[in-house]
Amino acid sequence: MAQTNSTGDKIFWAVLLIAAALIPVIVAAIIAMMVSNSLPTIERFGFGFLTGSDWNPALDSYGALPFIYGTMVSSLIAMVISVPVSLGVAIFLTEQSSARVARPIAFMVELLAAIPSVVYGLWGIFVLAPFIREYLGAFLQAYLGFIPLFQGRLTGIGMLTGGLILAIMITPIITSVVRDVLEAVPVTQREAALALGATKWETTRVVLSNAATGIAGAVVLGLGRALGETMAVTMVIGNTPQISASLFEPAYTIASVLASNFADATGGIYLSALIEICLILFLVTFVVNALAKLLVIGVTGSARKKA
């Protein structure tokens, strides 16, 4: 009987080991595919592919800088808008509101997270773009037009619209995760703070301090969604490979150029250039997650020192 259990344990351990080993194998296979198919552009353009801004398939001239710029700026706009709103909604639902109020709001947040991106894109075209063109853009140019960010043509389609769409899309994701993290903080932490005479806001600060690692993870999750979002951004950002200081001008992201052009790339240097852009997106995502891991380690270390 003991031998049977031992054999069963070995089989179970082997199955789990194989399952775990599949992850690095899949990642390595993806990297190998992208690197091997990117070699033609890597050999032809070298580092200039990252710094070049000319994208002309007819002349076999490719530069990825406009797409990198569009991806980073649109994601930054989304994070600047979404993170404070998401934290505020999550804190309100867990720390301030009653269960009767929190329940329907939480349901609506989860519903927003389930809406397909193409629906967000259509809403952006027919609602958000006209609003930016006629109201928000006009307001910003009237009062902040001296800043290069708010100069340029007001068409409603551009970097700002793409960033706002991303912000709306990642807000329910960050909110849901932060809410779960805050609810996971032991009630004794709140009771201890209140027993020591802390106000409601001071108690919330204690909860946020204990949940800092999970909040950082939620923000990174939202950033990952923003970096890789394709359809909604493609529909509202304008899809023009240019670098402009104005947030009203059209732009392009890495995910958008892949979705828009991959079907037309039947082979040769064009296909290689698109795959190298895909490799860049993978590396950017990898670096962002690595930095987030370092942040989480730093937060955890600080919490242990305080303890």
Protein Blocks (a to p, Z undefined) as FASTA:
>chain_A
ZZmmmmmmmmmmmmmmmmmmmmmmmmmmmmmmmmmmmmmmmmmnmmmlmmpcbdcfknop
acfklmmmmmmmmmmmmmmmmmmmmmmmmmmmmmmmcfklmmmmmmmmmmmmmpcfklmm
mmmmmmmmmmmmmmmmmmmmmmmmmpmklgcjdehpafklmmmmmmmmmmmmmmmmmmmm
mmmpcfklmmmmmmnopafklmmmmmmmmmmmmmmmmmmmmmmmmmmpmklmmmmnoopa
cddfbfkbccddfklmmmmmmmmmnghjllmmmmmmmmmmmmmmmmmmmmmmmmmmmmmm
mmmmmZZ
